[in-house]
Amino acid sequence: MFAGLQKWLAMLVGQLPTVLTLGLLGGIAWWGYRWDWKVPTLPELLNASAPSPAEQRDEKKTQPAEQAKEKELPPIQLRSQAAIEEAGIRTRPIEEKLIDEYVTAHGHIDFDQNHYAHLATRASGTAWRVFKQAGDEIKKGDVLALIACPELAQLKFDLQQTLLMVKLRERYYQRLRNAGTSTPAKDLESSEFALREARVALSKTQQSLQNLGLHVSLDELSPLNDEQTAVRLRTLGIPDSLLQRLDPNAVTGNNLLPMYAPFDGVVIKRDIVIGEMVTPAAPQFHLADLRRLWICLHVRLEDVGRLREGQEIAFHLDGPNEDAPPTKISWISAEVDEKTRTVAVRAEVDNPQGRLRPNTFGDARILVGRQKRLIVPNEALQFDGASYLVFVQGHSPTEFQPRPVQLGPRHQEFTVVLSGVEAGQTIAVSGSHVLLSEMFKERIAGED
């Protein structure tokens, strides 16, 4: 028996560290709960009977309802129904309504950059004739001006020369082939190489002319003799309708380079006069198709998350005080402007009558959703100097309870209410200012 007791005592002593550790952890847990896991000050330790932070927190949970009840404004009690009618007070229940939600942004009308051009001559020269001016309507392919270009004259001479060289070498090569075995193979190979070389030079010159916007058909030029080729190249690129308007004696050189309109539109700006030296570095014409324009908006960064392509845009113009045709978002930028901290948003708008003008500023409303909201008539809202109030009818028709409300977007006839009242409650609409006056009277009387 004594041996069994010794064994039990030995086991108890062996578990003693575990028991002490568990006790220490339990004490730390109680201390943390008692002092809200903060180190208490000396006065707090000495006054242990005072409620701990955790106990104070539990007490605060029961206070909001009581405080809210205490903060309620005292009701307004009118004398009788006759007094209500005399004051012109009319009531109606609070309604719910589907409200459009918008993101607003400032922006401007801009040219459609896909149909807007800064057109410059493709080679340096002198303005020989100018046919269009600012405001003129143009069609694709119209000649805007003719530039006297020395580089073009040299290319036309080179084309005539290489074309002639190809013809001669083709004849010579064909003659050697027709001679059969009497022609040494070395001579035939040399002639073939010379012909291929001439054709490469001709192709190079043809490409140089095409780089200037002039299409050259070698199949049309090949059957012509030298004089006919020179006549054909002299007016290369100039439409017959334009040649009929020009003096035939004036078009004698090979250096006239046409400037063509790349699309249908209007000449926005002209910066060229007859006799002026022009270069490809500076544009001579600004062209645009005004039948379709862009609306460019600058949206606040905090609003971009609500935007999607295809959302409807209503754009109001500043100057003319009118609206652009309705349109939709077509593009949202992936970056934020480093200076304005806004995001670029674009929409395309039709302008068939030319009523919209680029660089006109305006404000946009982007429809981002529709939600049911509580609404109250604007005349039901009164301001007491600290907050907006509505007067909710109490238990009797002559009692009205002032209720502070948090307002949302304001519309022409009503305002969205975010909190403070509930749907179906009856409020004073017209005549609510009388109730506000009564509230101020009672407040002043209470202070006295």
C-alpha positions as CSV (number, residue, x, y, z in Angstrom):
1,M,0.0,0.0,0.0
2,F,2.8,2.3,0.9
3,A,4.4,1.7,-2.5
4,G,1.1,2.6,-4.3
5,L,0.9,5.9,-2.4
6,Q,4.5,6.7,-3.4
7,K,3.7,6.0,-7.0
8,W,0.6,8.2,-6.9
9,L,2.6,11.1,-5.3
10,A,5.3,10.7,-7.9
11,M,2.7,11.0,-10.7
12,L,1.2,14.1,-9.1
13,V,4.5,15.8,-8.8
14,G,5.2,15.0,-12.4
15,Q,2.0,16.7,-13.5
16,L,2.6,19.8,-11.3
17,P,4.3,21.9,-14.1
18,T,1.4,21.3,-16.4
19,V,-1.1,22.4,-13.8
20,L,0.9,25.5,-12.9
21,T,1.2,26.4,-16.6
22,L,-2.6,26.1,-17.2
23,G,-3.2,28.2,-14.0
24,L,-0.9,30.9,-15.3
25,L,-2.5,31.1,-18.7
26,G,-6.0,31.3,-17.1
27,G,-4.8,34.2,-14.9
28,I,-3.4,36.0,-18.0
29,A,-6.7,35.5,-19.8
30,W,-8.7,36.9,-16.8
31,W,-6.3,39.9,-16.5
32,G,-6.7,40.7,-20.3
33,Y,-10.5,40.6,-20.1
34,R,-10.5,42.6,-16.9
35,W,-8.3,45.4,-18.3
36,D,-9.3,45.1,-22.0
37,W,-5.8,43.8,-22.8
38,K,-4.2,47.1,-21.8
39,V,-1.7,47.8,-19.1
40,P,-3.7,49.6,-16.3
41,T,-2.4,52.7,-14.6
42,L,-1.6,52.8,-10.9
43,P,-4.8,54.6,-9.9
44,E,-6.8,52.0,-11.8
45,L,-5.0,49.2,-9.9
46,L,-5.7,50.9,-6.6
47,N,-9.3,51.6,-7.4
48,A,-10.1,48.0,-8.4
49,S,-13.8,48.4,-7.6
50,A,-14.3,50.8,-10.6
51,P,-15.7,49.1,-13.8
52,S,-13.1,47.8,-16.1
53,P,-12.8,48.9,-19.8
54,A,-14.5,45.6,-20.8
55,E,-17.4,46.2,-18.4
56,Q,-17.7,49.8,-19.7
57,R,-17.9,48.5,-23.2
58,D,-20.7,46.2,-22.3
59,E,-22.5,49.0,-20.7
60,K,-22.2,51.2,-23.8
61,K,-24.0,48.6,-25.9
62,T,-27.2,49.3,-24.0
63,Q,-26.9,53.1,-24.4
64,P,-27.6,53.9,-28.1
65,A,-31.3,53.2,-28.1
66,E,-31.8,55.2,-24.9
67,Q,-29.6,58.1,-26.2
68,A,-31.5,58.1,-29.6
69,K,-34.8,58.3,-27.6
70,E,-33.4,61.2,-25.6
71,K,-32.3,63.0,-28.7
72,E,-35.7,62.9,-30.3
73,L,-37.0,66.4,-30.9
74,P,-40.2,67.2,-28.9
75,P,-43.4,66.8,-31.0
76,I,-45.4,69.7,-32.2
77,Q,-49.0,69.7,-31.0
78,L,-51.4,72.0,-32.8
79,R,-54.7,73.1,-31.2
80,S,-57.2,71.5,-33.6
81,Q,-57.9,70.3,-37.1
82,A,-59.2,73.7,-37.9
83,A,-55.8,75.2,-37.0
84,I,-54.1,72.8,-39.4
85,E,-56.4,73.8,-42.2
86,E,-56.0,77.5,-41.4
87,A,-52.2,77.1,-41.6
88,G,-52.5,75.4,-45.0
89,I,-50.8,72.2,-43.8
90,R,-51.3,69.3,-46.2
91,T,-50.1,65.8,-45.6
92,R,-49.2,62.8,-47.8
93,P,-47.5,59.4,-47.3
94,I,-43.8,58.9,-48.1
95,E,-43.4,57.0,-51.4
96,E,-40.8,54.8,-52.9
97,K,-39.8,55.4,-56.5
98,L,-37.3,54.0,-59.1
99,I,-34.6,56.7,-59.3
100,D,-32.0,57.0,-62.0
101,E,-28.5,57.2,-60.6
102,Y,-26.0,59.2,-62.5
103,V,-22.3,60.0,-62.6
104,T,-21.6,63.5,-63.6
105,A,-18.5,64.7,-65.5
106,H,-17.2,67.8,-67.3
107,G,-16.1,67.4,-70.9
108,H,-16.0,68.9,-74.4
109,I,-16.9,68.1,-78.0
110,D,-14.0,67.0,-80.2
111,F,-13.3,65.9,-83.7
112,D,-13.5,62.3,-84.5
113,Q,-9.8,61.5,-84.7
114,N,-10.5,58.8,-87.3
115,H,-11.9,61.4,-89.7
116,Y,-9.6,64.3,-89.0
117,A,-6.4,65.2,-90.9
118,H,-3.6,67.6,-90.8
119,L,-2.7,67.4,-94.5
120,A,0.8,68.4,-95.8
121,T,2.4,68.1,-99.2
122,R,4.5,64.9,-99.7
123,A,7.4,66.8,-101.2
124,S,8.8,70.3,-100.9
125,G,7.8,72.9,-103.5
126,T,5.9,76.0,-104.3
127,A,2.1,76.4,-104.2
128,W,1.1,76.8,-107.9
129,R,-2.7,76.7,-107.5
130,V,-4.9,76.5,-104.4
131,F,-8.5,75.4,-105.0
132,K,-10.1,75.1,-101.5
133,Q,-10.4,77.4,-98.6
134,A,-11.7,77.2,-95.0
135,G,-15.4,76.2,-94.9
136,D,-15.5,74.5,-98.3
137,E,-17.1,71.0,-98.4
138,I,-14.9,68.4,-100.0
139,K,-15.2,64.9,-101.4
140,K,-12.7,62.1,-101.2
141,G,-10.2,62.5,-104.0
142,D,-10.8,66.3,-104.6
143,V,-7.6,68.2,-105.5
144,L,-7.0,70.8,-102.8
145,A,-3.9,72.4,-104.3
146,L,-1.2,71.8,-107.0
147,I,2.4,72.1,-105.8
148,A,5.3,72.8,-108.2
149,C,7.7,70.2,-107.1
150,P,11.3,69.8,-108.6
151,E,11.6,66.4,-107.1
152,L,8.5,65.2,-109.0
153,A,9.9,66.5,-112.3
154,Q,13.1,64.5,-111.8
155,L,11.1,61.3,-111.0
156,K,9.0,61.7,-114.2
157,F,12.2,62.0,-116.3
158,D,13.7,59.0,-114.5
159,L,10.6,57.0,-115.3
160,Q,10.7,57.9,-119.0
161,Q,14.4,57.0,-119.1
162,T,14.1,53.7,-117.3
163,L,11.0,52.8,-119.3
164,L,12.9,53.4,-122.5
165,M,15.9,51.4,-121.2
166,V,13.6,48.4,-120.4
167,K,12.1,48.5,-123.9
168,L,15.5,48.6,-125.6
169,R,16.9,45.8,-123.5
170,E,13.8,43.7,-124.0
171,R,14.3,43.9,-127.8
172,Y,18.0,43.1,-127.6
173,Y,17.4,40.2,-125.3
174,Q,14.7,38.8,-127.5
175,R,16.9,39.1,-130.6
176,L,19.6,37.1,-128.9
177,R,17.2,34.4,-127.9
178,N,15.8,34.2,-131.4
179,A,19.3,33.7,-132.8
180,G,19.4,30.3,-131.1
181,T,22.7,28.5,-130.7
182,S,24.6,31.1,-132.7
183,T,24.4,33.4,-129.6
184,P,27.0,32.7,-127.0
185,A,25.5,31.7,-123.6
186,K,27.6,34.4,-121.9
187,D,26.1,37.2,-124.1
188,L,22.6,35.9,-123.5
189,E,23.1,35.8,-119.7
190,S,24.6,39.3,-119.7
191,S,21.7,40.6,-121.7
192,E,19.2,39.0,-119.4
193,F,20.9,40.5,-116.4
194,A,20.9,44.0,-117.9
195,L,17.1,43.6,-118.6
196,R,16.4,42.6,-115.1
197,E,18.5,45.5,-113.8
198,A,16.5,47.9,-115.9
199,R,13.2,46.5,-114.7
200,V,14.3,46.9,-111.1
201,A,15.2,50.6,-111.8
202,L,11.8,51.1,-113.4
203,S,10.0,49.5,-110.4
204,K,12.0,51.7,-108.0
205,T,11.0,54.9,-109.9
206,Q,7.4,53.8,-110.1
207,Q,7.4,53.2,-106.3
208,S,8.9,56.7,-105.7
209,L,6.0,58.2,-107.6
210,Q,3.4,56.2,-105.7
211,N,5.0,57.4,-102.4
212,L,4.0,60.9,-103.6
213,G,0.4,59.7,-104.1
214,L,0.7,59.2,-107.9
215,H,-0.4,55.9,-109.4
216,V,1.5,54.9,-112.5
217,S,0.2,52.1,-114.7
218,L,3.2,50.7,-116.7
219,D,0.8,48.6,-118.8
220,E,-0.8,51.9,-120.1
221,L,2.6,53.6,-120.7
222,S,4.4,50.7,-122.4
223,P,2.5,50.8,-125.7
224,L,3.0,54.6,-126.0
225,N,5.8,56.3,-127.9
226,D,8.2,58.8,-126.2
227,E,6.1,61.8,-127.0
228,Q,2.8,60.3,-125.9
229,T,4.5,59.1,-122.7
230,A,5.7,62.6,-122.0
231,V,2.2,64.1,-122.5
232,R,0.7,61.4,-120.2
233,L,3.2,62.0,-117.4
234,R,2.9,65.8,-117.6
235,T,-0.7,65.6,-116.2
236,L,-0.2,62.5,-114.1
237,G,-2.6,62.6,-111.1
238,I,-4.6,65.7,-112.2
239,P,-8.2,64.7,-112.8
240,D,-9.7,65.6,-116.2
241,S,-12.4,67.7,-114.6
242,L,-9.7,69.9,-113.1
243,L,-7.7,70.0,-116.3
244,Q,-10.8,71.5,-118.1
245,R,-10.8,74.4,-115.7
246,L,-7.0,75.1,-116.1
247,D,-5.4,76.9,-119.0
248,P,-3.8,74.2,-121.2
249,N,-0.9,76.5,-122.0
250,A,-0.1,76.9,-118.3
251,V,0.3,73.2,-117.6
252,T,3.6,72.8,-119.4
253,G,5.9,71.4,-116.7
254,N,6.3,67.9,-115.3
255,N,6.4,69.2,-111.7
256,L,2.8,69.6,-110.6
257,L,2.0,67.5,-107.5
258,P,-1.7,67.3,-106.5
259,M,-2.8,67.3,-102.8
260,Y,-5.9,65.1,-102.5
261,A,-8.7,65.0,-99.9
262,P,-8.5,61.7,-98.0
263,F,-12.2,61.6,-97.1
264,D,-15.5,63.5,-97.4
265,G,-15.7,66.4,-95.1
266,V,-15.0,70.1,-94.6
267,V,-11.8,72.3,-94.7
268,I,-11.4,73.5,-91.2
269,K,-8.3,75.5,-91.7
270,R,-6.1,76.5,-94.7
271,D,-2.5,77.6,-94.3
272,I,-1.2,78.0,-97.8
273,V,-1.3,80.8,-100.5
274,I,-0.1,80.8,-104.1
275,G,3.6,81.2,-104.4
276,E,4.4,80.1,-100.9
277,M,7.2,77.6,-100.2
278,V,5.7,74.5,-98.6
279,T,7.3,71.4,-97.0
280,P,6.1,68.1,-95.5
281,A,7.0,69.4,-92.0
282,A,4.1,71.7,-91.7
283,P,0.4,71.0,-92.6
284,Q,-1.2,73.2,-95.2
285,F,-4.9,72.0,-94.7
286,H,-6.9,70.8,-91.7
287,L,-9.8,68.6,-92.7
288,A,-12.6,67.0,-90.7
289,D,-15.7,65.0,-91.2
290,L,-18.2,66.8,-89.0
291,R,-21.0,64.3,-89.4
292,R,-19.7,62.3,-86.5
293,L,-17.9,63.8,-83.5
294,W,-16.5,62.6,-80.1
295,I,-17.6,63.6,-76.6
296,C,-14.5,63.5,-74.4
297,L,-15.2,63.4,-70.6
298,H,-13.0,63.7,-67.6
299,V,-14.5,61.5,-64.9
300,R,-13.4,61.6,-61.2
301,L,-11.4,58.6,-60.2
302,E,-13.8,57.6,-57.4
303,D,-16.7,57.4,-60.0
304,V,-14.9,55.3,-62.7
305,G,-15.7,52.0,-61.0
306,R,-19.4,52.5,-61.7
307,L,-18.9,53.0,-65.5
308,R,-19.2,50.5,-68.2
309,E,-19.1,50.6,-72.0
310,G,-22.6,51.1,-73.4
311,Q,-24.0,53.2,-70.6
312,E,-26.2,56.1,-71.7
313,I,-24.8,59.7,-71.7
314,A,-26.8,62.9,-71.7
315,F,-24.5,65.9,-72.6
316,H,-25.6,69.5,-72.0
317,L,-23.7,72.2,-74.0
318,D,-22.5,75.3,-72.1
319,G,-22.7,77.9,-74.8
320,P,-25.8,77.1,-76.8
321,N,-27.7,75.9,-73.7
322,E,-28.9,72.8,-75.4
323,D,-28.4,69.1,-75.3
324,A,-26.3,66.9,-77.7
325,P,-28.1,63.8,-79.1
326,P,-28.1,60.9,-76.6
327,T,-25.2,58.6,-77.0
328,K,-23.3,55.8,-75.1
329,I,-19.9,55.2,-73.7
330,S,-17.6,53.7,-76.3
331,W,-14.2,53.8,-74.5
332,I,-12.8,54.1,-71.0
333,S,-9.2,54.9,-70.5
334,A,-7.0,52.4,-68.7
335,E,-4.9,55.2,-67.1
336,V,-5.3,58.1,-64.7
337,D,-4.3,61.6,-65.8
338,E,-1.2,62.4,-63.7
339,K,-2.2,66.1,-63.3
340,T,-6.0,66.1,-63.0
341,R,-6.3,62.7,-61.4
342,T,-9.3,62.0,-63.7
343,V,-10.0,59.2,-66.2
344,A,-10.7,59.9,-69.9
345,V,-14.1,58.6,-71.2
346,R,-15.2,58.9,-74.8
347,A,-18.5,58.6,-76.7
348,E,-19.3,59.0,-80.3
349,V,-22.2,61.2,-81.3
350,D,-23.9,61.8,-84.7
351,N,-24.0,65.3,-86.0
352,P,-25.8,65.2,-89.3
353,Q,-27.1,68.8,-89.2
354,G,-23.7,70.2,-88.1
355,R,-25.3,71.7,-85.0
356,L,-22.5,70.5,-82.7
357,R,-19.2,72.4,-82.8
358,P,-15.9,70.9,-81.7
359,N,-14.2,72.4,-78.6
360,T,-17.6,73.3,-77.1
361,F,-17.6,72.5,-73.4
362,G,-20.5,71.0,-71.4
363,D,-21.5,68.7,-68.6
364,A,-22.5,65.0,-68.9
365,R,-24.8,62.8,-66.9
366,I,-23.9,59.1,-67.2
367,L,-26.8,56.7,-66.3
368,V,-25.2,54.0,-64.0
369,G,-28.3,52.4,-62.5
370,R,-31.8,52.5,-61.2
371,Q,-32.8,51.8,-57.6
372,K,-35.9,52.1,-55.4
373,R,-35.5,55.1,-53.1
374,L,-37.6,57.0,-50.6
375,I,-38.6,60.4,-51.9
376,V,-40.2,63.4,-50.2
377,P,-41.5,66.6,-52.0
378,N,-39.0,69.4,-51.8
379,E,-41.5,71.7,-50.0
380,A,-41.7,69.1,-47.1
381,L,-38.1,69.7,-46.2
382,Q,-37.2,72.4,-43.7
383,F,-33.8,73.4,-42.3
384,D,-33.4,74.2,-38.6
385,G,-29.8,75.5,-38.8
386,A,-28.2,72.1,-38.1
387,S,-30.0,69.6,-40.3
388,Y,-32.9,69.1,-42.6
389,L,-36.2,68.0,-41.1
390,V,-39.5,66.5,-42.1
391,F,-42.6,66.5,-39.9
392,V,-44.1,63.0,-39.4
393,Q,-47.7,62.9,-38.3
394,G,-48.0,61.3,-34.9
395,H,-50.7,59.4,-33.1
396,S,-53.3,62.1,-33.7
397,P,-53.9,64.3,-36.8
398,T,-52.8,67.4,-34.9
399,E,-49.4,66.0,-33.7
400,F,-46.2,66.2,-35.8
401,Q,-42.9,64.7,-34.9
402,P,-39.8,66.5,-36.3
403,R,-37.4,64.0,-37.8
404,P,-33.8,64.8,-39.0
405,V,-33.2,63.2,-42.4
406,Q,-30.1,62.4,-44.5
407,L,-30.7,63.6,-48.0
408,G,-29.6,62.1,-51.3
409,P,-29.8,63.6,-54.8
410,R,-32.2,66.5,-55.2
411,H,-34.5,66.7,-58.2
412,Q,-36.8,69.4,-59.6
413,E,-39.9,68.3,-57.5
414,F,-38.6,65.8,-54.9
415,T,-35.5,64.8,-53.0
416,V,-34.2,61.3,-52.2
417,V,-34.1,60.5,-48.5
418,L,-31.4,58.1,-47.4
419,S,-32.3,57.7,-43.7
420,G,-34.5,59.2,-40.9
421,V,-38.0,58.1,-42.2
422,E,-39.7,55.0,-43.6
423,A,-42.0,54.3,-46.5
424,G,-45.7,54.8,-45.7
425,Q,-45.2,57.4,-42.9
426,T,-47.4,60.5,-43.3
427,I,-45.6,63.8,-43.4
428,A,-46.5,67.4,-43.7
429,V,-45.9,68.8,-47.2
430,S,-47.3,72.2,-47.9
431,G,-47.4,74.4,-44.8
432,S,-44.5,72.6,-43.1
433,H,-42.8,75.9,-42.6
434,V,-45.6,76.7,-40.0
435,L,-44.5,73.6,-38.0
436,L,-40.9,74.8,-38.2
437,S,-42.0,78.1,-36.7
438,E,-43.9,76.4,-33.9
439,M,-40.8,74.3,-33.1
440,F,-38.7,77.4,-32.8
441,K,-41.3,79.0,-30.6
442,E,-41.3,76.1,-28.2
443,R,-37.5,75.9,-28.2
444,I,-37.2,79.6,-27.3
445,A,-39.9,79.2,-24.6
446,G,-38.1,76.2,-23.1
447,E,-34.8,78.2,-23.0
448,D,-36.6,81.0,-21.1
